[in-house]
Amino acid sequence: MTAFPKEIWYTRCPVPTPLGIAINQGVIDRDLAELGITVRSIQDTTDPDVRASHYDHHLAHSFRQGGSVPAIWARAAGADTRVIGLSWIDESQLVLTLPGSGIRTVEDLRGRRIALPRRAEAKIDIFRATALRALLAALSLGGVGEDQVEWVDVDATDPAPDGLDLVSQRGWGGRPLYTAEFHALVRGEVDAIHVKGSLGHEFALLAGAHVVIDTGFHPDPKIRINNGAPRPLTVDAATLERYPAVARRLLTHVAAAGEWAEEQPEETFAYIARETGSPEQFVRAAYGGDTLHRRLKTDLDDASITALQDFSDFLFDRGFLPARVDVAAWVDPRPLQAAHELLAKRRA
């Protein structure tokens, strides 16, 4: 009889992911329990070393799906992980100004001050990388050069002593994400800021801010590439090699979750509202209105792999990574192929 680990770990970001749906349904827990495996959440522990694996993926027998910045950084820093699935769920990438700024279009940003959040103590400054990529994409659409605006560093360092809240998108060390940027905007220290996702829409509405542009749904996929597009599902290589059945079972449920979502749009939106902590109206605004439930699929499409390489190269070129990452070498298609075969048998 094959021996299996006593437990596996998973972690996800509070954004739409098929892994999150599968976990919420309880199917992964029940299936792996048949193998004597307990499924544990990194977010549910208070052990700082375990929680750090959300970012550096050092924990054995662990799966992660969420923003690509930490996953890419962990790989570049030496974590022996593999990408076994990708999901591409576009999300709003807003550039905001105050109504009295005189800024209505991207062209109006020329010569103005744009905030870049900085978390100096972070292993990898996820939100700075995300903001920079989105802002550069936005400027390119208005013909504004990177050197034609003034970049202003905004200290967004986590004030909490233990840093345990960093996994939460809504709470950055006990305060809502984007608080530092909005304070700088309101105080007149900057003219424009970047926010994303459902929380970004909430902030924009509450502040009465003007949306200069939303690059998250631009027809050119290269403009949309960012921390969340695409999102990788990664696993430590040792688990994949020693326990391929575990990876196959988990990935089968993740792939099936995308199919379930397509057939259950209302339940899907209600779940994602709970996952993100945002009212459903903001979820619909941030993640594509009535199409989100059809975009929670898991694949390893060539276009998504190319996009992940593009973003990885951007992170290295901009100094966010210690080394370049070869995404093609990072991807292992075997578990997804096995999962699709299993799903096809179930449908037959």
ROLO-403926 format. One record per residue (C-alpha): residue number from 1; residue in one letter; z, x, y. Coordinates in steps of 0.001 Angstrom, whole numbers, plus 524288, in hexadecimal, padded with zeros to 5 digits. Layout:
<k->NUM, r->A, c3->Z, c1->X, c2->Y>
...
This chain:
<k->1, r->M, c3->80000, c1->80000, c2->80000>
<k->2, r->T, c3->7FC65, c1->80502, c2->80D87>
<k->3, r->A, c3->80818, c1->80880, c2->815EA>
<k->4, r->F, c3->807E3, c1->8033D, c2->823BF>
<k->5, r->P, c3->81006, c1->8069F, c2->82FA8>
<k->6, r->K, c3->81C31, c1->7FE5C, c2->83158>
<k->7, r->E, c3->8182D, c1->7FAB8, c2->83F18>
<k->8, r->I, c3->80CD9, c1->7FB49, c2->84871>
<k->9, r->W, c3->80D5D, c1->7FA86, c2->85722>
<k->10, r->Y, c3->8045B, c1->7F3F7, c2->860B4>
<k->11, r->T, c3->8035E, c1->7F38D, c2->86F6A>
<k->12, r->R, c3->7FAA1, c1->7EC37, c2->878AF>
<k->13, r->C, c3->7F955, c1->7EA20, c2->8873C>
<k->14, r->P, c3->7FC2C, c1->7DCC7, c2->88D8B>
<k->15, r->V, c3->7EDB7, c1->7D9C2, c2->88EA8>
<k->16, r->P, c3->7E42D, c1->7D228, c2->8860E>
<k->17, r->T, c3->7E2D2, c1->7D958, c2->87916>
<k->18, r->P, c3->7DF2F, c1->7D494, c2->86B81>
<k->19, r->L, c3->7EA7C, c1->7DCAB, c2->8661F>
<k->20, r->G, c3->7F3BE, c1->7D4DA, c2->86EAA>
<k->21, r->I, c3->7EE44, c1->7C817, c2->8698C>
<k->22, r->A, c3->7EF82, c1->7CC6A, c2->85B61>
<k->23, r->I, c3->7FD8B, c1->7D0D6, c2->85D91>
<k->24, r->N, c3->800C3, c1->7C40D, c2->86460>
<k->25, r->Q, c3->7FB5B, c1->7BC7C, c2->858C9>
<k->26, r->G, c3->8045D, c1->7C3E1, c2->84F8F>
<k->27, r->V, c3->7F964, c1->7C6B9, c2->845F3>
<k->28, r->I, c3->7FAFB, c1->7D580, c2->84649>
<k->29, r->D, c3->8099C, c1->7D4A2, c2->843B8>
<k->30, r->R, c3->807BA, c1->7CB74, c2->8382E>
<k->31, r->D, c3->7FC81, c1->7D307, c2->8322D>
<k->32, r->L, c3->802DC, c1->7E06E, c2->832F1>
<k->33, r->A, c3->80FC4, c1->7DAEE, c2->82E17>
<k->34, r->E, c3->808B4, c1->7D91B, c2->82110>
<k->35, r->L, c3->807A3, c1->7E7F4, c2->82099>
<k->36, r->G, c3->815FF, c1->7E99E, c2->823DF>
<k->37, r->I, c3->812ED, c1->7EDD6, c2->831D1>
<k->38, r->T, c3->81AB5, c1->7E97F, c2->83DA0>
<k->39, r->V, c3->812AD, c1->7E7EF, c2->84A0A>
<k->40, r->R, c3->819D9, c1->7EC83, c2->85646>
<k->41, r->S, c3->8169B, c1->7EBE9, c2->864A1>
<k->42, r->I, c3->81823, c1->7F7D3, c2->86D43>
<k->43, r->Q, c3->81B27, c1->7EEBD, c2->8789F>
<k->44, r->D, c3->826B2, c1->7E8D4, c2->8715D>
<k->45, r->T, c3->82E41, c1->7F580, c2->87002>
<k->46, r->T, c3->836C7, c1->7FBF2, c2->87A42>
<k->47, r->D, c3->834DD, c1->8098B, c2->87490>
<k->48, r->P, c3->82DE0, c1->81118, c2->87F6E>
<k->49, r->D, c3->8278B, c1->81A68, c2->875C4>
<k->50, r->V, c3->82180, c1->80F2D, c2->86E33>
<k->51, r->R, c3->81D3B, c1->80828, c2->87A92>
<k->52, r->A, c3->816A1, c1->81479, c2->87F73>
<k->53, r->S, c3->80CE1, c1->812F5, c2->87456>
<k->54, r->H, c3->80675, c1->807FA, c2->87C07>
<k->55, r->Y, c3->80111, c1->81308, c2->88458>
<k->56, r->D, c3->80062, c1->81F31, c2->87BDD>
<k->57, r->H, c3->7FE8F, c1->818CE, c2->86E76>
<k->58, r->H, c3->80775, c1->822A0, c2->867BD>
<k->59, r->L, c3->80DD9, c1->818BC, c2->85EAF>
<k->60, r->A, c3->809D2, c1->8190D, c2->85066>
<k->61, r->H, c3->8045A, c1->80CA5, c2->84A58>
<k->62, r->S, c3->800FE, c1->80681, c2->85766>
<k->63, r->F, c3->7F5F9, c1->7FE68, c2->85CE7>
<k->64, r->R, c3->7F2FA, c1->7FC8C, c2->86B4A>
<k->65, r->Q, c3->7E9E4, c1->7F3A8, c2->872F5>
<k->66, r->G, c3->7E9C0, c1->7F353, c2->881A9>
<k->67, r->G, c3->7E491, c1->7FAE8, c2->88D21>
<k->68, r->S, c3->7DC2D, c1->80684, c2->88985>
<k->69, r->V, c3->7E22A, c1->8104B, c2->8930B>
<k->70, r->P, c3->7EE6A, c1->8133D, c2->88AE8>
<k->71, r->A, c3->7E6BF, c1->81312, c2->87E36>
<k->72, r->I, c3->7DCC5, c1->81CBB, c2->8837C>
<k->73, r->W, c3->7E755, c1->8252C, c2->8899A>
<k->74, r->A, c3->7EF05, c1->82592, c2->87CD3>
<k->75, r->R, c3->7E2E0, c1->829F6, c2->8757F>
<k->76, r->A, c3->7DFE5, c1->83453, c2->87FC6>
<k->77, r->A, c3->7EDFA, c1->83915, c2->87F0B>
<k->78, r->G, c3->7ED03, c1->83B26, c2->8705F>
<k->79, r->A, c3->7F12D, c1->82E46, c2->86A1E>
<k->80, r->D, c3->7EA23, c1->82D04, c2->85D0E>
<k->81, r->T, c3->7E573, c1->81F0A, c2->85E8D>
<k->82, r->R, c3->7D943, c1->8175D, c2->85B38>
<k->83, r->V, c3->7D25E, c1->80C1E, c2->861FC>
<k->84, r->I, c3->7D031, c1->80175, c2->857DC>
<k->85, r->G, c3->7CC05, c1->7F65C, c2->860C5>
<k->86, r->L, c3->7C81A, c1->7F31F, c2->86EAF>
<k->87, r->S, c3->7C8E3, c1->7E6B2, c2->8769C>
<k->88, r->W, c3->7C217, c1->7E4C6, c2->88398>
<k->89, r->I, c3->7C8C2, c1->7DA7C, c2->88BDA>
<k->90, r->D, c3->7C4B1, c1->7DB5D, c2->89A05>
<k->91, r->E, c3->7CF5E, c1->7D97B, c2->8A413>
<k->92, r->S, c3->7CF9C, c1->7D83A, c2->8B2BB>
<k->93, r->Q, c3->7CFCA, c1->7E4DF, c2->8BA6C>
<k->94, r->L, c3->7D2AD, c1->7E085, c2->8C84B>
<k->95, r->V, c3->7D20A, c1->7E7F8, c2->8D50A>
<k->96, r->L, c3->7DB01, c1->7E0F6, c2->8DEA3>
<k->97, r->T, c3->7DD1E, c1->7E192, c2->8ED40>
<k->98, r->L, c3->7E4F7, c1->7D985, c2->8F6D1>
<k->99, r->P, c3->7DDA2, c1->7CECA, c2->8FE27>
<k->100, r->G, c3->7DF3C, c1->7D571, c2->90B57>
<k->101, r->S, c3->7D9D4, c1->7E28C, c2->90701>
<k->102, r->G, c3->7CBDD, c1->7DF9A, c2->90AC8>
<k->103, r->I, c3->7C79B, c1->7E3CE, c2->8FD43>
<k->104, r->R, c3->7BF1C, c1->7D978, c2->8F6D2>
<k->105, r->T, c3->7B5A8, c1->7E151, c2->8EE91>
<k->106, r->V, c3->7B56E, c1->7EE37, c2->8E746>
<k->107, r->E, c3->7AD3A, c1->7F415, c2->8F22E>
<k->108, r->D, c3->7B887, c1->7F151, c2->8FB78>
<k->109, r->L, c3->7C11E, c1->7FABE, c2->8F3AE>
<k->110, r->R, c3->7B9BD, c1->80666, c2->8F921>
<k->111, r->G, c3->7C360, c1->80E96, c2->900EF>
<k->112, r->R, c3->7CF16, c1->80674, c2->8FCBA>
<k->113, r->R, c3->7DB85, c1->80A13, c2->8F557>
<k->114, r->I, c3->7DBFF, c1->806A0, c2->8E6CF>
<k->115, r->A, c3->7E870, c1->80746, c2->8DEBA>
<k->116, r->L, c3->7E96E, c1->80F34, c2->8D24E>
<k->117, r->P, c3->7F653, c1->80D21, c2->8CB11>
<k->118, r->R, c3->7FD0E, c1->81953, c2->8C620>
<k->119, r->R, c3->807A2, c1->81A51, c2->8BBC4>
<k->120, r->A, c3->80A9C, c1->828BD, c2->8BC13>
<k->121, r->E, c3->813E6, c1->828CA, c2->8B075>
<k->122, r->A, c3->80AE3, c1->82163, c2->8A729>
<k->123, r->K, c3->804E4, c1->828B5, c2->89BB7>
<k->124, r->I, c3->7F853, c1->821BA, c2->89ED7>
<k->125, r->D, c3->7F6AE, c1->81A36, c2->8AB91>
<k->126, r->I, c3->7F026, c1->80E38, c2->8A5BB>
<k->127, r->F, c3->7EF64, c1->805E5, c2->8B1E4>
<k->128, r->R, c3->7EA7A, c1->810D3, c2->8BAA3>
<k->129, r->A, c3->7DF6C, c1->81377, c2->8B10C>
<k->130, r->T, c3->7DC5E, c1->804F3, c2->8B011>
<k->131, r->A, c3->7DC74, c1->80302, c2->8BEC9>
<k->132, r->L, c3->7D425, c1->80EF7, c2->8C17E>
<k->133, r->R, c3->7C9B4, c1->80AF5, c2->8B7C8>
<k->134, r->A, c3->7C90D, c1->7FCFF, c2->8BCF9>
<k->135, r->L, c3->7C923, c1->80120, c2->8CB30>
<k->136, r->L, c3->7BE51, c1->80B17, c2->8C94C>
<k->137, r->A, c3->7B639, c1->800CA, c2->8C24E>
<k->138, r->A, c3->7B87B, c1->7F754, c2->8CD82>
<k->139, r->L, c3->7B4D0, c1->80150, c2->8D7E9>
<k->140, r->S, c3->7A853, c1->804BE, c2->8D09F>
<k->141, r->L, c3->7A3EB, c1->7F68F, c2->8D151>
<k->142, r->G, c3->7A4E8, c1->7F6E8, c2->8E013>
<k->143, r->G, c3->79E73, c1->8041A, c2->8E1B1>
<k->144, r->V, c3->7AB3B, c1->80A22, c2->8E665>
<k->145, r->G, c3->7AD9B, c1->8182D, c2->8E232>
<k->146, r->E, c3->7BA72, c1->81CFC, c2->8DCC1>
<k->147, r->D, c3->7BBD0, c1->8261A, c2->8E855>
<k->148, r->Q, c3->7B915, c1->81B25, c2->8F20B>
<k->149, r->V, c3->7C680, c1->814EE, c2->8F04D>
<k->150, r->E, c3->7D442, c1->81A2B, c2->8F218>
<k->151, r->W, c3->7DBF7, c1->81A7F, c2->8E575>
<k->152, r->V, c3->7EA7E, c1->81837, c2->8E763>
<k->153, r->D, c3->7F437, c1->81B74, c2->8DC98>
<k->154, r->V, c3->7FE61, c1->810AC, c2->8DB1A>
<k->155, r->D, c3->80ACE, c1->8141F, c2->8D3EB>
<k->156, r->A, c3->80C24, c1->80A30, c2->8C8FF>
<k->157, r->T, c3->815CB, c1->81226, c2->8C0FC>
<k->158, r->D, c3->81E4C, c1->80A59, c2->8B7BB>
<k->159, r->P, c3->82BDF, c1->80964, c2->8BDDB>
<k->160, r->A, c3->83291, c1->80600, c2->8B102>
<k->161, r->P, c3->83A3F, c1->8115F, c2->8AB12>
<k->162, r->D, c3->8363D, c1->80EEC, c2->89CF8>
<k->163, r->G, c3->82833, c1->80AA2, c2->89ECB>
<k->164, r->L, c3->8292A, c1->800DC, c2->893B2>
<k->165, r->D, c3->82223, c1->7F642, c2->89B25>
<k->166, r->L, c3->8156D, c1->7FDBA, c2->89BFC>
<k->167, r->V, c3->80F20, c1->7F640, c2->890D9>
<k->168, r->S, c3->80FCB, c1->7E9B8, c2->898BB>
<k->169, r->Q, c3->8044B, c1->7E75A, c2->8A1AF>
<k->170, r->R, c3->80BEB, c1->7DDEC, c2->8AA23>
<k->171, r->G, c3->817CD, c1->7E697, c2->8AB60>
<k->172, r->W, c3->815FB, c1->7F49A, c2->8AFA2>
<k->173, r->G, c3->823BC, c1->7F9C0, c2->8AE7A>
<k->174, r->G, c3->829CF, c1->7ECBB, c2->8B225>
<k->175, r->R, c3->82056, c1->7E952, c2->8BD22>
<k->176, r->P, c3->8132B, c1->7E29A, c2->8BC11>
<k->177, r->L, c3->8073F, c1->7EB0B, c2->8BAAB>
<k->178, r->Y, c3->7FFAF, c1->7ED61, c2->8C75C>
<k->179, r->T, c3->80BEE, c1->7EBCB, c2->8CFAC>
<k->180, r->A, c3->80A90, c1->7F95F, c2->8D59E>
<k->181, r->E, c3->7FC47, c1->7F74C, c2->8D8FA>
<k->182, r->F, c3->7FEC4, c1->7EA15, c2->8DF3B>
<k->183, r->H, c3->80A10, c1->7EF85, c2->8E71E>
<k->184, r->A, c3->80115, c1->7FA2E, c2->8EC3D>
<k->185, r->L, c3->7F6D1, c1->7EFF3, c2->8EF93>
<k->186, r->V, c3->80045, c1->7E70E, c2->8F6AA>
<k->187, r->R, c3->80662, c1->7F274, c2->8FE0B>
<k->188, r->G, c3->7F900, c1->7F665, c2->902EA>
<k->189, r->E, c3->7F8FD, c1->80383, c2->8FBE7>
<k->190, r->V, c3->7EC5A, c1->8004D, c2->8F4C4>
<k->191, r->D, c3->7E117, c1->7F6F7, c2->8F6F3>
<k->192, r->A, c3->7DD8C, c1->7F39A, c2->8E8E1>
<k->193, r->I, c3->7E394, c1->7F3E5, c2->8DB5A>
<k->194, r->H, c3->7DF7A, c1->7F1B9, c2->8CD48>
<k->195, r->V, c3->7E5B6, c1->7E7F6, c2->8C3FB>
<k->196, r->K, c3->7E127, c1->7E2C7, c2->8B6F3>
<k->197, r->G, c3->7E313, c1->7D7FA, c2->8AD16>
<k->198, r->S, c3->7EAA4, c1->7CB66, c2->8AE4F>
<k->199, r->L, c3->7F5E6, c1->7D197, c2->8B5BC>
<k->200, r->G, c3->7EC3E, c1->7D6CE, c2->8BFAF>
<k->201, r->H, c3->7E75B, c1->7C8FE, c2->8C208>
<k->202, r->E, c3->7F548, c1->7C430, c2->8C3A9>
<k->203, r->F, c3->7F80D, c1->7CE91, c2->8CDDC>
<k->204, r->A, c3->7EB68, c1->7CBB6, c2->8D506>
<k->205, r->L, c3->7EE9E, c1->7BD4A, c2->8D610>
<k->206, r->L, c3->7FCC2, c1->7BF3E, c2->8DA03>
<k->207, r->A, c3->7F90B, c1->7C91F, c2->8E475>
<k->208, r->G, c3->7ED91, c1->7C151, c2->8E986>
<k->209, r->A, c3->7E588, c1->7CD9D, c2->8E7A3>
<k->210, r->H, c3->7D6DA, c1->7CE73, c2->8E922>
<k->211, r->V, c3->7CF42, c1->7D259, c2->8DCF3>
<k->212, r->V, c3->7C539, c1->7DC43, c2->8E16D>
<k->213, r->I, c3->7BF17, c1->7DD4C, c2->8D3EB>
<k->214, r->D, c3->7C212, c1->7DB08, c2->8C59B>
<k->215, r->T, c3->7BAFF, c1->7E516, c2->8BD52>
<k->216, r->G, c3->7C096, c1->7E013, c2->8B083>
<k->217, r->F, c3->7B532, c1->7D708, c2->8AD83>
<k->218, r->H, c3->7A9E6, c1->7DE93, c2->8B362>
<k->219, r->P, c3->79D4C, c1->7DD68, c2->8AB60>
<k->220, r->D, c3->79C7D, c1->7EC2E, c2->8A999>
<k->221, r->P, c3->7A5E0, c1->7EFCA, c2->89E81>
<k->222, r->K, c3->7A789, c1->7FD7C, c2->8A415>
<k->223, r->I, c3->7ADE0, c1->7F795, c2->8B02E>
<k->224, r->R, c3->7B771, c1->7F00E, c2->8A79F>
<k->225, r->I, c3->7BBBA, c1->7FB83, c2->89F10>
<k->226, r->N, c3->7CA21, c1->7FE1F, c2->8A14C>
<k->227, r->N, c3->7D767, c1->7FEB0, c2->89AC4>
<k->228, r->G, c3->7D56C, c1->7F154, c2->8948F>
<k->229, r->A, c3->7C6E3, c1->7F17E, c2->891E0>
<k->230, r->P, c3->7C647, c1->7F4DD, c2->886FF>
<k->231, r->R, c3->7D3E1, c1->7F4D5, c2->880F1>
<k->232, r->P, c3->7D57E, c1->7FD32, c2->874AF>
<k->233, r->L, c3->7DD90, c1->7F9EC, c2->868BB>
<k->234, r->T, c3->7E2FE, c1->806E7, c2->863F1>
<k->235, r->V, c3->7EB08, c1->80B64, c2->85852>
<k->236, r->D, c3->7F0B9, c1->8187D, c2->85494>
<k->237, r->A, c3->7E77F, c1->81F9D, c2->84B7D>
<k->238, r->A, c3->7F1C8, c1->82209, c2->840FD>
<k->239, r->T, c3->7F3ED, c1->8137F, c2->83F1A>
<k->240, r->L, c3->7E557, c1->8112B, c2->83E6E>
<k->241, r->E, c3->7E359, c1->81B91, c2->83418>
<k->242, r->R, c3->7EF7C, c1->81911, c2->82BE0>
<k->243, r->Y, c3->7EFFA, c1->80A40, c2->82CE8>
<k->244, r->P, c3->7E22A, c1->80534, c2->82F41>
<k->245, r->A, c3->7E5FA, c1->7F7ED, c2->829A1>
<k->246, r->V, c3->7EFDB, c1->7F625, c2->8349B>
<k->247, r->A, c3->7E5B0, c1->7F8F1, c2->83F0A>
<k->248, r->R, c3->7DBE5, c1->7F00D, c2->8383F>
<k->249, r->R, c3->7E574, c1->7E4B7, c2->83764>
<k->250, r->L, c3->7E9E7, c1->7E5F6, c2->8456D>
<k->251, r->L, c3->7DC1B, c1->7E74E, c2->84A9D>
<k->252, r->T, c3->7D77C, c1->7DBA6, c2->842B0>
<k->253, r->H, c3->7E172, c1->7D31F, c2->84994>
<k->254, r->V, c3->7DDE0, c1->7D8D1, c2->856D6>
<k->255, r->A, c3->7CF80, c1->7D5CD, c2->85486>
<k->256, r->A, c3->7D2E6, c1->7C837, c2->84F8E>
<k->257, r->A, c3->7DB05, c1->7C5CF, c2->85BDC>
<k->258, r->G, c3->7CEBF, c1->7C737, c2->8640C>
<k->259, r->E, c3->7C7D2, c1->7BD28, c2->85BA3>
<k->260, r->W, c3->7D38C, c1->7B3FF, c2->85CA6>
<k->261, r->A, c3->7D3B0, c1->7B550, c2->86B72>
<k->262, r->E, c3->7C577, c1->7B154, c2->86C53>
<k->263, r->E, c3->7C8A6, c1->7A48B, c2->86572>
<k->264, r->Q, c3->7D579, c1->7A209, c2->86CAC>
<k->265, r->P, c3->7D30A, c1->7A404, c2->87B47>
<k->266, r->E, c3->7DE92, c1->79C30, c2->88076>
<k->267, r->E, c3->7E85F, c1->7A27E, c2->87757>
<k->268, r->T, c3->7E2A4, c1->7AFC8, c2->87A9D>
<k->269, r->F, c3->7E43C, c1->7ADF6, c2->8893F>
<k->270, r->A, c3->7F211, c1->7A8DE, c2->88770>
<k->271, r->Y, c3->7F599, c1->7B4B8, c2->87F34>
<k->272, r->I, c3->7EFCE, c1->7BE6F, c2->888DD>
<k->273, r->A, c3->7F71B, c1->7B7D8, c2->893F4>
<k->274, r->R, c3->803B1, c1->7BA7D, c2->88C70>
<k->275, r->E, c3->7FF71, c1->7C853, c2->8891E>
<k->276, r->T, c3->7FC43, c1->7CBEA, c2->89723>
<k->277, r->G, c3->80745, c1->7C402, c2->89D29>
<k->278, r->S, c3->7FD7B, c1->7BDB2, c2->8A672>
<k->279, r->P, c3->7FA46, c1->7AF47, c2->8A874>
<k->280, r->E, c3->7EDE7, c1->7AB4C, c2->8A176>
<k->281, r->Q, c3->7E63C, c1->7A992, c2->8AE1F>
<k->282, r->F, c3->7E7C4, c1->7B815, c2->8B0EA>
<k->283, r->V, c3->7E45B, c1->7BBB8, c2->8A2ED>
<k->284, r->R, c3->7D7A9, c1->7B427, c2->8A422>
<k->285, r->A, c3->7D4A4, c1->7BA76, c2->8B136>
<k->286, r->A, c3->7D7A0, c1->7C824, c2->8AC5C>
<k->287, r->Y, c3->7D14E, c1->7C824, c2->89EFB>
<k->288, r->G, c3->7C4F5, c1->7C053, c2->8A007>
<k->289, r->G, c3->7C795, c1->7B1E0, c2->8A18E>
<k->290, r->D, c3->7C358, c1->7AA23, c2->895BE>
<k->291, r->T, c3->7BD45, c1->7B57E, c2->88E44>
<k->292, r->L, c3->7C938, c1->7BDAE, c2->88B09>
<k->293, r->H, c3->7CB7A, c1->7B751, c2->87DCF>
<k->294, r->R, c3->7BDE0, c1->7BBBF, c2->87997>
<k->295, r->R, c3->7C00C, c1->7CA00, c2->87D56>
<k->296, r->L, c3->7CBC2, c1->7CDAC, c2->87511>
<k->297, r->K, c3->7C3B8, c1->7D38A, c2->86A3C>
<k->298, r->T, c3->7C5F3, c1->7E0CE, c2->86415>
<k->299, r->D, c3->7BA84, c1->7E9E3, c2->861C6>
<k->300, r->L, c3->7B5E7, c1->7F7DD, c2->862EB>
<k->301, r->D, c3->7A93A, c1->7F530, c2->86A0D>
<k->302, r->D, c3->7A1AB, c1->800FA, c2->86EB3>
<k->303, r->A, c3->7A233, c1->7FBDA, c2->87CAE>
<k->304, r->S, c3->7B101, c1->7FB23, c2->87C4C>
<k->305, r->I, c3->7B239, c1->808C3, c2->87666>
<k->306, r->T, c3->7A92B, c1->80E08, c2->880FC>
<k->307, r->A, c3->7B160, c1->8072E, c2->88B5C>
<k->308, r->L, c3->7BDE2, c1->80D15, c2->885FA>
<k->309, r->Q, c3->7B78D, c1->81A85, c2->8867C>
<k->310, r->D, c3->7B34E, c1->81816, c2->8947D>
<k->311, r->F, c3->7C11F, c1->81478, c2->89877>
<k->312, r->S, c3->7C6F8, c1->81FE2, c2->89101>
<k->313, r->D, c3->7BDD3, c1->82949, c2->89802>
<k->314, r->F, c3->7C1A6, c1->8232E, c2->8A503>
<k->315, r->L, c3->7D016, c1->82541, c2->8A201>
<k->316, r->F, c3->7CDE0, c1->8337C, c2->89E7D>
<k->317, r->D, c3->7C526, c1->83643, c2->8AA22>
<k->318, r->R, c3->7CF6E, c1->8305B, c2->8B322>
<k->319, r->G, c3->7DA7D, c1->83870, c2->8AD7A>
<k->320, r->F, c3->7E1AB, c1->82DF0, c2->8A5D4>
<k->321, r->L, c3->7DF9D, c1->8345B, c2->8987F>
<k->322, r->P, c3->7E330, c1->841DB, c2->89335>
<k->323, r->A, c3->7D6A6, c1->84277, c2->88B20>
<k->324, r->R, c3->7C9F9, c1->83B3F, c2->888EE>
<k->325, r->V, c3->7C991, c1->830FD, c2->87E34>
<k->326, r->D, c3->7BE22, c1->82F5A, c2->874E8>
<k->327, r->V, c3->7BE99, c1->820B3, c2->872E3>
<k->328, r->A, c3->7B4AA, c1->8207F, c2->867CF>
<k->329, r->A, c3->7BD57, c1->829D6, c2->86013>
<k->330, r->W, c3->7C931, c1->821A2, c2->86386>
<k->331, r->V, c3->7C38B, c1->8151E, c2->85DD0>
<k->332, r->D, c3->7C535, c1->811E7, c2->84F64>
<k->333, r->P, c3->7BCF8, c1->8060C, c2->84B82>
<k->334, r->R, c3->7C1DB, c1->804E1, c2->83D83>
<k->335, r->P, c3->7CD3D, c1->7FB61, c2->83F91>
<k->336, r->L, c3->7C4F8, c1->7F204, c2->847AE>
<k->337, r->Q, c3->7BA19, c1->7F240, c2->83D99>
<k->338, r->A, c3->7C407, c1->7EF12, c2->83301>
<k->339, r->A, c3->7C9F8, c1->7E44F, c2->83B56>
<k->340, r->H, c3->7BCBD, c1->7DDF6, c2->83DAE>
<k->341, r->E, c3->7B9CF, c1->7DE80, c2->82F24>
<k->342, r->L, c3->7C6BA, c1->7D7DE, c2->82C1D>
<k->343, r->L, c3->7C45B, c1->7CD57, c2->8364C>
<k->344, r->A, c3->7B6BD, c1->7CAEE, c2->830F1>
<k->345, r->K, c3->7BC71, c1->7C8DE, c2->82353>
<k->346, r->R, c3->7C63C, c1->7BF30, c2->828B4>
<k->347, r->R, c3->7BB66, c1->7B763, c2->82F36>
<k->348, r->A, c3->7B2E0, c1->7B741, c2->822E5>
